[in-house]
Amino acid sequence: MTRYVIGLVLWLALCAAGVGIVRAEPALSACVQAAAPRYESLVVGRHLVFVCTDALGVKTYPDGLSCQHSVCNPNAFAAAVVRIATAQDYKKAVDTEWAANVKWTCDVPPNDGAKALCAERDALIVKNWSAWTSEFKPATWKVKANGTATTRPAYALVNGVLGTKEAGRATVGAACDVTKPTAPATGGDVRAEYGVAGLVTICTKSHP
């Protein structure tokens, strides 16, 4: 298992189902880890924070779980380990365990204890985020090679709809801007702008 799965299994093992536990958004199985999980036991509760990147690897965001001391329960450890470790689809198993054990988010804390837990979690992240992400290197994307050609076709992208007619040519190796609207491509690539507003071409990740 990855360190992410191990960290999540350990955390689920510490949490009693449905009471005093804050869940994170988006689903933890969507997290691509950029650094080791962070665990802190503070005054109000215990906090597990994952340092995640977005799908394109250019931004970081916190994810994870927290629980109040009064409801953290180590007795579920063995069962959670077995269910996730033996699952054919571990990400699906992670989401199943998460949905069964975690019932609310800090967007709508259900009581004063939950509000205190969320405030403590937020303060922990704000205080440490710069240090936790100090070694993160965002991915860079470049216009993908196109055989022996020095350019590849570009298409208009309007309100998420990709045009069907070639609207320009992008130089192979030019930088792509995946922070602008993108469209899907195959094989882990993405269609992104390459310096011309509104036009996208196939880009490939060059780092990391």
C-alpha positions as CSV (number, residue, x, y, z in Angstrom):
1,M,0.0,0.0,0.0
2,T,1.1,3.6,-0.5
3,R,1.9,5.8,2.5
4,Y,-1.4,7.5,1.7
5,V,-3.4,4.3,2.2
6,I,-1.4,3.4,5.3
7,G,-2.0,6.8,6.8
8,L,-5.7,6.7,6.1
9,V,-6.1,3.2,7.5
10,L,-4.4,4.2,10.6
11,W,-6.7,7.2,10.9
12,L,-9.9,5.3,10.3
13,A,-8.7,3.0,13.0
14,L,-8.6,5.9,15.5
15,C,-12.1,7.1,14.7
16,A,-15.4,6.0,16.1
17,A,-18.1,5.9,13.4
18,G,-20.1,9.0,12.7
19,V,-19.5,11.1,15.9
20,G,-17.3,14.1,16.2
21,I,-15.3,13.4,13.1
22,V,-14.7,16.0,10.4
23,R,-14.3,14.7,6.8
24,A,-12.4,16.5,4.1
25,E,-13.3,17.4,0.6
26,P,-12.7,16.3,-2.1
27,A,-12.7,12.5,-1.4
28,L,-9.4,11.3,0.1
29,S,-9.0,8.8,-2.7
30,A,-8.5,11.7,-5.1
31,C,-5.5,13.0,-3.2
32,V,-2.1,12.8,-5.0
33,Q,0.3,13.2,-2.2
34,A,3.0,15.8,-2.5
35,A,4.5,15.2,1.0
36,A,4.2,12.9,3.9
37,P,1.0,12.9,6.0
38,R,1.1,15.1,9.1
39,Y,-0.4,14.0,12.4
40,E,-1.0,16.2,15.4
41,S,-2.7,15.5,18.7
42,L,-3.7,18.9,20.1
43,V,-6.1,20.2,22.8
44,V,-9.4,19.6,21.1
45,G,-8.6,16.5,19.0
46,R,-6.4,14.6,16.7
47,H,-5.7,15.7,13.1
48,L,-4.4,13.9,10.1
49,V,-3.5,16.3,7.2
50,F,-2.5,15.1,3.7
51,V,-0.6,17.5,1.5
52,C,-2.2,16.9,-1.9
53,T,-1.8,18.2,-5.4
54,D,-4.5,18.8,-8.0
55,A,-4.8,16.3,-10.9
56,L,-2.4,18.4,-13.0
57,G,0.2,18.7,-10.3
58,V,0.4,22.5,-10.2
59,K,-1.4,23.4,-7.0
60,T,-1.4,22.0,-3.4
61,Y,-4.3,21.7,-1.1
62,P,-4.9,20.1,2.4
63,D,-7.0,17.1,2.8
64,G,-7.5,14.6,5.7
65,L,-9.6,13.9,8.8
66,S,-9.9,15.1,12.4
67,C,-11.7,13.7,15.4
68,Q,-12.4,14.9,18.9
69,H,-10.4,13.1,21.6
70,S,-13.6,11.7,23.2
71,V,-14.5,9.7,20.1
72,C,-11.1,8.6,18.7
73,N,-11.2,4.8,18.9
74,P,-8.2,2.5,18.2
75,N,-10.2,-0.7,18.4
76,A,-11.3,-0.6,14.7
77,F,-7.7,-0.8,13.5
78,A,-7.5,-4.5,12.5
79,A,-10.9,-4.5,10.6
80,A,-10.0,-1.4,8.6
81,V,-6.6,-2.7,7.7
82,V,-8.1,-6.0,6.4
83,R,-10.9,-4.4,4.4
84,I,-8.7,-1.9,2.6
85,A,-5.5,-4.0,2.3
86,T,-7.5,-6.9,0.7
87,A,-9.7,-4.9,-1.6
88,Q,-9.3,-5.3,-5.3
89,D,-9.9,-1.6,-5.7
90,Y,-8.3,0.1,-2.7
91,K,-9.4,3.6,-3.7
92,K,-13.0,2.4,-3.7
93,A,-12.5,0.7,-0.4
94,V,-11.1,3.9,1.0
95,D,-14.1,5.8,-0.1
96,T,-16.4,3.1,1.4
97,E,-14.7,3.3,4.8
98,W,-14.8,7.0,4.6
99,A,-18.5,7.3,3.8
100,A,-19.3,4.8,6.6
101,N,-17.3,6.4,9.3
102,V,-17.3,10.2,8.6
103,K,-20.5,12.2,8.4
104,W,-19.8,15.9,8.3
105,T,-17.5,18.6,7.1
106,C,-16.2,21.9,8.5
107,D,-18.4,23.7,6.1
108,V,-21.3,22.9,8.4
109,P,-20.0,21.8,11.9
110,P,-23.0,20.3,13.8
111,N,-22.2,21.7,17.3
112,D,-19.8,23.8,19.3
113,G,-17.4,20.9,19.8
114,A,-17.2,20.4,16.1
115,K,-16.6,24.1,15.5
116,A,-13.7,24.1,18.0
117,L,-12.3,21.0,16.3
118,C,-12.5,22.7,12.9
119,A,-10.9,25.9,14.2
120,E,-8.1,24.0,15.7
121,R,-7.5,22.1,12.4
122,D,-7.6,25.3,10.3
123,A,-5.1,27.0,12.6
124,L,-2.8,24.0,12.4
125,I,-2.8,24.1,8.6
126,V,-2.3,27.8,8.4
127,K,0.6,27.8,10.8
128,N,2.5,24.9,9.1
129,W,1.4,25.0,5.4
130,S,4.5,26.9,4.1
131,A,6.8,24.4,5.8
132,W,4.9,21.4,4.8
133,T,4.9,22.4,1.1
134,S,8.4,23.9,1.0
135,E,9.8,21.0,-1.1
136,F,6.8,20.9,-3.5
137,K,7.8,21.5,-7.1
138,P,4.8,22.1,-9.4
139,A,4.6,20.1,-12.6
140,T,5.5,21.9,-15.9
141,W,3.6,21.1,-19.1
142,K,4.9,21.6,-22.6
143,V,3.4,21.2,-26.1
144,K,3.7,17.5,-26.9
145,A,6.0,16.2,-29.6
146,N,4.4,15.5,-33.0
147,G,6.6,13.1,-34.8
148,T,9.2,15.1,-36.8
149,A,7.0,18.1,-37.1
150,T,8.0,21.3,-35.1
151,T,4.4,22.2,-34.5
152,R,1.1,20.6,-33.7
153,P,-2.5,21.7,-34.4
154,A,-4.5,23.8,-31.9
155,Y,-8.2,24.2,-31.5
156,A,-10.5,26.7,-29.9
157,L,-11.9,25.9,-26.5
158,V,-15.1,27.8,-25.7
159,N,-17.1,27.3,-22.5
160,G,-15.5,23.8,-22.2
161,V,-16.4,22.8,-25.8
162,L,-13.4,21.9,-28.0
163,G,-13.6,23.0,-31.6
164,T,-13.3,20.5,-34.5
165,K,-11.4,22.7,-36.9
166,E,-7.7,23.6,-36.6
167,A,-7.4,27.2,-35.5
168,G,-3.7,27.5,-35.1
169,R,-0.3,25.8,-34.7
170,A,1.6,25.4,-31.4
171,T,5.3,25.1,-31.3
172,V,6.5,21.7,-29.9
173,G,8.1,22.2,-26.5
174,A,6.5,25.6,-25.8
175,A,5.2,26.1,-22.3
176,C,1.5,25.3,-21.6
177,D,-0.7,27.1,-19.1
178,V,-2.8,24.5,-17.3
179,T,-4.1,27.1,-14.9
180,K,-6.4,28.3,-17.8
181,P,-9.4,26.2,-18.9
182,T,-8.3,22.8,-20.2
183,A,-9.8,19.9,-22.1
184,P,-9.1,16.2,-21.7
185,A,-6.6,14.3,-23.8
186,T,-5.5,10.6,-23.7
187,G,-2.6,8.9,-22.0
188,G,-2.3,11.4,-19.1
189,D,-1.9,14.4,-21.4
190,V,-4.2,17.4,-21.4
191,R,-5.3,20.1,-23.9
192,A,-4.2,23.5,-22.7
193,E,-3.4,27.0,-23.8
194,Y,0.2,27.5,-25.1
195,G,0.3,31.3,-25.1
196,V,-2.5,32.0,-27.4
197,A,-5.7,32.9,-25.5
198,G,-8.6,30.6,-26.2
199,L,-6.6,28.0,-28.2
200,V,-5.5,24.7,-26.8
201,T,-3.3,21.9,-28.0
202,I,-2.1,18.6,-26.6
203,C,0.4,19.1,-23.8
204,T,2.4,16.6,-21.8
205,K,3.9,16.8,-18.3
206,S,7.6,17.3,-18.2
207,H,8.2,17.6,-14.4
208,P,8.1,15.9,-12.1
